[in-house]
């Protein structure tokens, strides 16, 4: 299709003086063609001619194989393609057999060779991209939303790496903030030893602290005070804040005894340590890695600095706080430093932007969050754009909806009725056989179920649907890939190659030719799909393609005998090309194909 588009662009410009990219797609079944374009209909208004006349004019130039330009004749031959015109103005293209055979042979050898330099040497070649995603807060457990954004962010990172980018996977989380105050308020009231403390205890304390904050004014005041304590503790760092003199100084500053402060400091650092270890263990389980963690405490100071330096020009004082008035741009006002002088999430995000720039001098910063952060991030970014426009121009904010179970029950981590990330893994694992289930199949079911949807809207995750072996699921794709492996294992072993015979010889010939041609067309479409996925940062494009590819292979499997046939070598090469594309595409989704199912 790429070759056809290139030639059409030259012909269209020569005939009509218009720079236009033709949409070339796989032709619908029944047309007798392999590829088609409606470009003649798109040109009708420009050329002031009927689409059929335009299509015939283009066809005449393609048949001639050359066009006249100011620089002389230029070659526009399509090397054996047959061009036809169909009402109301379609141009159809029939490929020569060797066209498919050549490209399939390249893919069977190496998918990377087929994709070539226009992927790895394109827009992202040699560029540094910071991909920030997942972003859980220490002192809280990972919920299903974190699982979703981890899977999506990882897949986008893999796609950009394929496109030649150096991707830095970053994770931003709140090791300071009101949620820490709430958790620590409840935790400090319990008689729990540091050695026995578990992440589940911390999660329960967050719910208890949140409830106390909302229902008890005295508790609320204590939590607000503790919030300041932990900002000071985090700012000192793990080593300094646990030195005797520092603890005594902190205790004096906040009106506590040294013993009380020591208990808080030890609880805080132990809770933070447990949180990050819990994150790392879970990420390892789902096959996601991070290059850099940015705790909020590490960027809060930079955020305070930037906001204060630009107060009076960008930000303004308001009732003791420092705010940004977004109304002037159709947005809303947000607080960046509160009345207690503590940086809010907004100021920390400002600090994060500058810290990421200092660390990586990125060409692009991709930030993946939930939809609820859309308006918030707009205010943060427009404020920074007033004094650091380059950083904002290089920032892409991608958002997604909520992940829900069937029934659309809305869940809240604040209330403690949310679906934990680990719950999702265990739910699917149980359906697939419990402890004996292959973790690769479990992850394929979950990742594909998330990634097949276009980012933006809410997602209903149906555990039963995710493990279907016949529908649009990751498990179905794995079965299809493993089936291809088994076909290849039978090649050269005629005694085991009689499972795919079609009874009627006439229909066998017809169906075999169609099946081989259709699968070949679909396999070589992979490059087009990858280009779209890179341009749009859209893993769902790959998912849709792989599902359609698997369906095409299923029809091929039913109609074509590979092992023991006269065309065994040629057909096996097509199966190998299919398997290579399937494994490569699933790899971009973070899914590994097992040897057996």
C-alpha positions in Angstrom: 0.0 0.0 0.0 2.9 2.3 0.7 4.2 2.1 -2.9 0.7 2.7 -4.3 0.3 5.8 -2.1 3.7 7.2 -3.2 2.9 6.7 -6.9 -0.6 8.2 -6.5 0.7 11.3 -4.8 3.0 12.0 -7.8 0.3 11.4 -10.4 -2.3 13.5 -8.5 0.2 16.4 -8.3 1.1 16.1 -12.0 -2.5 16.1 -13.1 -4.2 18.4 -10.7 -1.4 20.4 -8.9 -2.6 19.2 -5.5 -0.5 17.7 -2.7 -2.8 14.9 -1.5 -2.2 11.7 0.4 -4.4 8.9 -0.9 -6.2 6.6 1.5 -5.3 3.1 0.3 -7.0 0.3 2.1 -7.5 -3.5 1.6 -10.3 -3.9 -0.9 -13.6 -5.3 0.3 -14.2 -9.0 -0.5 -16.0 -9.6 -3.7 -14.3 -6.8 -5.6 -11.6 -9.1 -7.0 -9.0 -6.5 -6.0 -6.4 -6.4 -3.3 -6.3 -2.7 -2.6 -8.6 0.2 -3.3 -8.8 4.0 -2.9 -11.5 6.6 -3.0 -9.1 9.4 -3.9 -10.9 10.3 -7.1 -14.0 11.2 -5.1 -12.0 13.4 -2.8 -10.6 15.2 -5.9 -13.9 15.9 -7.5 -14.4 19.4 -6.1 -10.7 20.4 -6.7 -10.6 19.1 -10.3 -14.2 20.1 -11.1 -14.8 16.7 -12.7 -16.8 13.6 -12.1 -15.0 11.0 -9.9 -15.2 8.4 -12.6 -13.5 10.7 -15.1 -10.8 11.5 -12.5 -10.3 7.8 -11.8 -9.9 7.0 -15.5 -7.4 9.9 -15.9 -5.3 8.5 -13.0 -5.6 5.0 -14.3 -4.3 6.1 -17.8 -1.2 7.6 -16.2 -0.6 4.5 -14.1 -1.0 2.2 -17.1 1.5 4.4 -19.1 4.0 4.1 -16.2 5.2 7.7 -16.4 4.1 11.3 -16.1 5.4 14.5 -17.6 6.7 17.2 -15.3 8.7 20.4 -15.6 11.7 18.3 -14.9 10.9 15.8 -17.6 9.3 12.3 -17.5 9.0 10.6 -14.1 8.4 6.9 -13.5 5.1 6.0 -11.9 5.0 2.3 -12.7 3.4 -0.1 -10.2 5.5 -3.1 -11.2 2.9 -5.6 -12.4 -0.1 -4.2 -10.5 -3.3 -4.3 -12.5 -5.4 -1.1 -12.1 -9.2 -1.0 -12.6 -11.9 1.6 -12.1 -15.3 0.9 -10.4 -18.3 3.1 -9.8 -18.7 5.7 -8.4 -15.0 6.4 -8.7 -12.9 3.8 -6.9 -9.5 2.8 -8.1 -8.8 -0.9 -7.5 -5.4 -2.6 -7.6 -4.6 -6.2 -8.1 -1.2 -7.3 -7.0 1.1 -9.7 -8.8 1.7 -12.9 -6.9 5.4 -12.2 -6.5 4.6 -9.0 -4.7 3.1 -10.9 -1.8 5.7 -13.7 -1.9 8.6 -11.2 -1.6 7.2 -9.3 1.3 6.0 -12.4 3.2 9.5 -13.8 2.8 11.0 -10.8 4.4 8.6 -10.9 7.3 9.2 -14.6 7.8 12.9 -13.9 8.1 12.7 -10.8 10.4 9.8 -8.4 11.1 12.3 -5.6 11.8 13.7 -5.9 8.3 10.2 -5.5 6.9 9.3 -2.5 9.1 12.5 -0.9 8.0 13.9 2.6 8.6 10.7 4.5 8.1 9.7 3.3 11.6 12.9 3.3 13.6 14.3 6.4 11.8 11.2 8.4 11.7 9.9 11.3 13.8 11.1 9.7 17.1 14.6 8.6 15.9 17.2 9.6 18.5 14.8 11.5 20.6 14.3 11.3 24.4 10.8 10.7 25.6 9.9 10.7 29.3 6.8 8.5 29.7 5.2 9.1 33.1 2.5 6.7 34.1 1.0 4.6 36.9 1.8 7.3 39.5 0.5 5.5 42.7 0.8 7.2 46.1 2.8 5.6 48.8 0.8 4.8 51.9 -2.1 3.6 49.7 -2.5 0.4 47.7 -2.6 0.0 44.0 -6.1 -0.1 42.6 -7.4 -1.3 39.2 -6.8 2.2 37.7 -3.1 1.9 38.5 -3.0 -1.4 36.8 -4.7 0.0 33.7 -2.4 3.0 33.3 0.6 0.8 34.0 -0.3 -1.5 31.1 -1.2 1.4 28.8 1.9 3.5 29.6 4.2 0.5 29.2 2.7 -0.4 25.8 3.0 3.2 24.6 6.6 3.2 25.7 7.3 0.0 23.8 5.7 1.5 20.6 7.8 4.7 20.9 11.0 2.6 21.5 10.2 0.7 18.3 10.0 4.1 16.6 13.6 4.9 17.6 13.0 6.9 20.8 15.0 6.5 24.0 12.1 6.2 26.5 12.6 6.9 30.2 9.7 5.3 32.2 8.9 7.6 35.1 6.7 7.1 38.1 5.4 10.1 40.2 3.8 9.5 43.6 2.8 11.3 46.7 5.1 10.4 49.6 3.9 13.7 51.2 0.5 15.2 51.2 -2.8 15.1 53.0 -3.3 11.4 52.3 -0.1 10.7 54.2 -1.3 12.7 57.1 -4.6 10.8 57.2 -2.8 7.4 57.0 -0.2 8.3 59.6 -2.8 9.8 62.0 -4.6 6.4 62.1 -1.4 4.3 62.0 0.3 6.2 64.9 -2.7 5.3 67.1 -2.2 1.6 66.7 0.2 -0.6 68.7 2.0 -2.1 65.7 5.7 -2.9 65.5 7.7 -1.9 62.5 8.7 -5.5 61.8 5.0 -6.6 61.7 3.7 -3.7 59.6 2.2 -4.7 56.3 1.0 -2.7 53.3 -2.6 -3.9 54.1 -2.4 -2.3 57.5 -1.4 1.0 55.8 -4.3 0.7 53.4 -6.8 0.2 56.2 -5.3 3.2 58.0 -5.8 5.4 55.0 -9.5 4.6 55.0 -9.8 5.2 58.7 -7.9 8.4 58.6 -10.0 9.7 55.7 -13.2 8.9 57.6 -11.9 10.7 60.7 -10.8 13.7 58.6 -14.3 14.1 57.1 -16.3 13.5 60.3 -14.3 14.8 63.2 -13.0 18.4 63.4 -10.5 17.6 66.1 -9.0 14.8 64.0 -9.0 17.0 61.0 -6.9 19.6 62.7 -4.5 16.9 64.0 -4.1 15.5 60.5 -3.5 18.9 59.0 -0.7 19.4 61.6 0.8 16.0 60.9 0.8 16.9 57.2 3.3 19.7 57.9 5.4 17.3 60.1 5.9 14.8 57.2 6.8 17.5 54.7 9.6 18.5 57.1 10.6 14.8 57.7 10.7 14.1 53.9 12.6 17.3 53.2 15.4 16.2 55.6 15.6 12.8 54.0 15.8 9.3 55.5 19.2 9.6 57.1 19.1 13.1 58.5 15.5 12.9 59.8 16.5 9.9 62.0 19.5 11.5 63.6 19.0 12.3 67.3 19.7 16.1 66.9 17.3 16.4 64.0 14.6 14.5 65.7 14.9 16.7 68.8 14.8 19.8 66.6 11.7 18.5 64.7 10.0 17.7 68.0 10.7 21.2 69.3 9.4 22.8 66.1 6.1 20.9 66.2 5.6 20.9 70.0 6.1 17.1 70.5 8.2 15.0 72.7 11.3 13.4 71.2 9.8 10.0 71.7 6.6 11.0 69.9 8.6 12.4 67.0 10.9 9.4 66.8 7.9 7.1 66.5 6.4 9.2 63.7 9.6 9.4 61.8 10.3 5.6 62.0 6.7 4.8 61.0 6.9 7.2 58.1 10.1 5.8 56.6 9.0 2.2 57.2 5.6 2.9 55.6 7.3 4.6 52.6 9.8 1.7 52.2 7.0 -0.9 52.3 5.0 1.1 49.8 7.8 1.3 47.2 8.7 -2.4 47.7 5.1 -3.3 47.2 5.0 -1.3 44.0 8.2 -2.9 42.7 6.9 -6.4 43.4 3.7 -5.8 41.6 5.3 -4.2 38.6 7.6 -7.1 38.3 4.6 -9.4 38.4 2.9 -7.7 35.4 6.2 -7.2 33.5 6.4 -3.4 33.8 9.6 -1.6 34.7 10.4 2.0 35.7 13.7 3.9 35.2 13.0 6.7 37.7 10.7 7.2 40.7 9.9 10.8 41.5 8.5 11.1 45.0 6.5 14.3 45.5 9.0 15.3 48.3 11.8 15.3 45.7 10.1 17.9 43.5 8.1 20.0 46.0 10.9 22.3 46.7 11.5 23.0 43.0 7.8 23.7 42.6 7.7 26.1 45.5 10.7 27.9 44.0 9.2 28.3 40.6 5.8 29.4 41.9 7.2 31.9 44.3 9.6 33.4 41.7 6.7 34.0 39.4 4.2 35.2 42.0 3.1 38.7 41.0 3.6 38.0 37.3 1.9 34.6 36.7 0.6 33.5 40.1 -1.1 35.8 42.6 -1.6 36.0 46.4 -5.2 35.4 47.5 -6.3 35.3 51.1 -2.9 34.0 52.3 -2.5 31.4 49.5 -0.9 31.6 46.1 -3.2 30.8 43.2 -3.4 30.9 39.4 -6.5 32.6 37.9 -7.3 30.4 35.0 -10.6 32.2 34.2 -8.7 34.5 31.8 -8.2 31.5 29.6 -11.6 29.9 30.2 -10.3 27.6 32.9 -10.7 27.9 36.7 -8.6 29.1 39.7 -6.4 26.7 41.5 -4.3 27.0 44.6 -0.6 26.2 44.2 0.6 27.1 47.7 -1.9 26.9 50.5 -2.2 29.3 53.5 0.2 27.2 55.6 2.9 27.7 53.0 2.6 24.0 51.9 2.8 23.2 48.2 -0.3 21.6 46.7 -0.4 19.0 44.0 -0.3 21.8 41.5 3.0 23.2 42.7 4.5 19.7 42.9 3.5 19.1 39.3 5.2 22.3 38.4 8.3 21.0 40.2 8.1 17.7 38.4 8.0 19.3 35.0 11.2 21.3 35.7 12.9 18.3 37.4 12.2 16.0 34.5 13.6 18.7 32.2 16.8 19.0 34.3 17.3 15.3 34.4 16.6 14.4 30.8 16.2 17.5 28.5 13.4 15.6 26.9 12.1 16.0 23.4 8.7 15.0 24.6 7.1 14.3 28.0 4.1 12.0 27.8 1.9 12.0 30.9 -0.8 9.4 31.3 -3.5 10.0 33.8 -7.3 9.5 34.4 -9.8 11.8 32.7 -10.5 13.5 36.1 -7.1 15.2 35.8 -7.9 16.9 32.5 -8.9 20.3 33.7 -6.4 20.2 36.6 -3.5 19.6 34.2 -4.7 22.3 31.8 -4.3 24.9 34.6 -0.9 23.6 35.6 0.4 23.6 32.0 -1.0 27.0 31.0 0.5 28.6 34.1 3.9 27.1 33.3 3.5 28.1 29.6 3.7 31.8 30.7 7.3 31.5 31.7 8.6 28.1 30.3 6.6 27.6 27.0 9.1 25.2 25.5 8.5 22.6 28.3 4.7 22.8 27.8 5.0 22.5 24.0 6.9 19.3 24.6 4.4 17.8 27.0 1.6 15.5 25.9 -1.2 14.7 28.4 -3.1 11.5 27.6 -6.1 10.6 29.6 -8.3 7.5 30.2 -11.6 6.8 31.8 -12.5 4.6 34.8 -12.1 0.8 34.8 -15.4 -0.8 36.0 -16.7 -4.3 36.4 -19.9 -5.3 34.7 -22.8 -3.4 36.3 -20.9 -0.1 36.3 -20.4 0.0 40.1 -18.4 3.1 40.9 -15.7 2.4 43.4 -13.6 4.6 45.7 -10.3 4.1 47.4 -11.2 6.8 49.8 -14.1 4.7 51.0 -12.3 1.4 50.9 -14.7 -0.2 48.4 -12.4 -0.2 45.5 -11.0 -3.0 43.3 -7.3 -3.6 44.1 -4.9 -4.3 41.2 -4.0 -7.6 42.7 -7.7 -8.5 42.9 -7.9 -8.3 39.1 -5.0 -10.7 38.7 -6.4 -13.2 41.2 -9.9 -13.0 39.6 -8.6 -13.9 36.2 -6.1 -16.5 37.5 -9.0 -18.3 39.3 -11.0 -18.5 36.1 -8.0 -19.9 34.3 -7.4 -22.7 36.9 -6.1 -21.1 40.1 -2.6 -21.4 41.2 -1.7 -23.7 38.3 -2.7 -21.0 35.7 0.1 -19.8 33.4 0.9 -16.2 34.4 1.6 -15.3 30.8 -2.0 -16.2 29.9 -3.4 -14.4 32.9 -1.5 -11.2 31.9 -2.5 -11.6 28.2 -6.1 -11.7 29.2 -5.9 -8.6 31.3 -3.6 -6.5 29.2 -5.4 -7.1 26.0 -8.8 -6.4 27.6 -7.5 -3.0 28.7 -5.5 -2.1 25.5 -8.1 -3.1 22.9 -10.1 0.0 23.8 -9.3 3.5 22.5 -8.1 5.7 25.4 -10.5 8.2 26.7 -13.8 6.5 27.7 -14.6 4.3 30.6 -13.8 0.6 30.3 -15.9 -2.3 31.5 -13.6 -5.1 32.3 -15.4 -8.5 32.1 -13.2 -11.2 33.5 -15.1 -14.0 31.8 -14.9 -12.2 28.4 -11.2 -11.6 28.9 -10.4 -15.3 28.9 -12.6 -16.3 25.9 -10.9 -18.6 23.5 -13.2 -17.6 20.6 -13.9 -13.9 21.0 -11.8 -10.7 20.8 -9.5 -11.5 23.7 -5.8 -11.9 24.5 -6.3 -15.6 25.1 -7.8 -16.1 21.7 -4.7 -14.4 20.1 -2.4 -16.7 22.1 -4.3 -19.8 21.0 -4.0 -18.6 17.4 -0.2 -18.0 17.7 0.3 -21.4 19.4 -1.7 -23.1 16.7 0.7 -21.5 14.1 3.6 -22.9 16.0 2.1 -26.4 15.9 1.5 -26.1 12.1 5.2 -25.3 11.7 6.2 -28.2 13.9 4.3 -30.6 11.5 6.1 -29.2 8.5 8.4 -31.9 7.0 6.6 -34.7 9.0 4.0 -36.0 6.5 2.7 -38.6 9.0 1.2 -35.9 11.1 0.2 -33.5 8.4 -3.3 -34.6 7.5 -5.5 -32.6 9.9 -6.6 -29.7 7.6 -7.9 -31.3 4.5 -10.9 -29.9 2.5 -13.0 -32.6 0.9 -14.0 -31.1 -2.4 -11.0 -30.5 -4.6 -12.6 -27.7 -6.6 -13.6 -25.7 -3.5 -10.2 -26.6 -2.0 -8.4 -24.9 -4.9 -10.6 -21.8 -4.8 -10.6 -21.5 -1.0 -6.9 -22.1 -0.8 -6.0 -19.4 -3.3 -8.3 -16.9 -1.5 -7.1 -17.8 1.9 -3.4 -17.6 1.0 -3.9 -14.3 -0.7 -6.1 -12.8 2.1 -3.7 -13.8 4.9 -0.7 -12.5 2.9 -2.4 -9.1 2.4 -3.3 -8.9 6.1 0.2 -9.9 7.2 1.9 -7.2 5.1 -0.5 -4.6 6.4 1.4 -4.6 9.7 3.7 -1.8 8.7 0.8 0.5 8.1 -0.7 -0.3 11.5 2.5 0.3 13.3 2.9 3.7 11.6 -0.6 4.7 12.8 0.0 3.3 16.3 3.2 5.4 16.6 1.6 8.6 15.3 -1.4 8.3 17.6 0.3 6.6 20.6 -2.5 4.1 20.2 -2.0 0.5 21.3 -5.6 -0.2 20.5 -4.7 0.1 16.8 -2.4 -2.9 17.2 -5.0 -4.9 19.1 -7.7 -4.4 16.4 -5.2 -5.4 13.7 -4.0 -8.5 15.6 -7.6 -9.7 16.2 -8.4 -9.3 12.5 -5.2 -11.0 11.6 -6.0 -14.0 13.9 -9.4 -14.3 12.3 -7.8 -14.4 8.8 -5.4 -17.1 10.0 -8.3 -19.1 11.3 -9.9 -19.1 7.9 -6.5 -20.0 6.4 -6.1 -22.9 8.8 -9.6 -24.3 7.9 -9.0 -24.1 4.2 -5.3 -24.7 3.6 -3.3 -27.9 4.2 0.4 -26.9 4.9 2.3 -29.9 6.0 2.7 -32.5 3.3 1.3 -30.3 0.5 3.0 -29.6 -2.8 3.4 -26.0 -1.7 4.6 -26.8 1.8 7.7 -24.5 1.8 5.8 -21.5 0.5 2.8 -22.0 2.8 5.1 -22.6 5.8 6.8 -19.4 5.1 3.4 -17.6 5.2 2.6 -19.3 8.5 6.0 -18.2 9.9 5.4 -14.6 8.7 2.0 -14.7 10.5 3.6 -16.0 13.7 6.4 -13.4 13.6 3.9 -10.6 13.2 1.7 -11.9 16.0 4.6 -12.3 18.4 6.0 -8.9 17.5 2.6 -7.2 17.9 1.8 -8.9 21.2 5.3 -8.0 22.4 4.4 -4.3 21.9 1.4 -4.9 24.1 3.6 -6.5 26.8 2.3 -10.0 26.1 4.4 -13.1 25.7 3.4 -16.1 23.7 3.9 -19.5 25.4 4.9 -22.7 23.6 1.8 -24.5 24.7 -1.7 -23.6 25.8 
